[in-house]
Each structure stands twice: as C-alpha cells, then as structure tokens.
Amino acid sequence: MMKVKQYLTPLIIMGWIAIIGALINLFINWAELSYAEGWGVVGMIGIILYGSIALTLGLLVRLITKNLKLRILIELILIALAASYIVFYSGRF
C-alpha cells in the first residue's frame, strides 16, 4: 500500500493549487473576467492548463522514478525551470 506522502509531491501540489485557485477566481469574478471580450476568462483557462500540465508531469515523474527524494528533486528543478521561463519570457524583463 502506497503512503499519501508519496503522492503529495511539489509538482502535484502546485498543479492542484493552480487549478483550484483559477476555478475559484473564475466563479467569484466571472462578471469582471468576462467583460470586454473575455480575455480574463482566457487567462484563467491558461492557468488551468498550466495546472493540468503540472499534474501530468508529476504523474509521469512518479511513474519513472521510484525514489521519493529523487522525485522531489526532479520536480523542484522542473518548477524552477517553468518559473524562470514565465518570468524571463513574459515580456516584463
């Protein structure tokens, strides 16, 4: 039987937080997000897509590696790479 801590890795937690946070924001601020061509809704769908990709990568890393410490290290490196890409290529720097 697998323990719960083997399933709760950083990438999976980050993916669920992104999906749940985007859905809550989408439901609470629907009128504001859908105003003026609905680009806010498109942004929320993008965040949900990022969360889905994070969950998928987390599950793939879990299938590939069996060692929990190595799995967490790989996921933290993937999170750092994704955050760096978003920061440097978002057009703000």
ABEGO torsion letter per residue (X at the ends): XBBAAAABBAAAAAAAAAAAAAAAAAAAAAAAAABGGGAAAAAAAAAAAAAAAAAAAAAAAAAABABAAAAAAAAAAAAAAAAAAAAAAAGAX
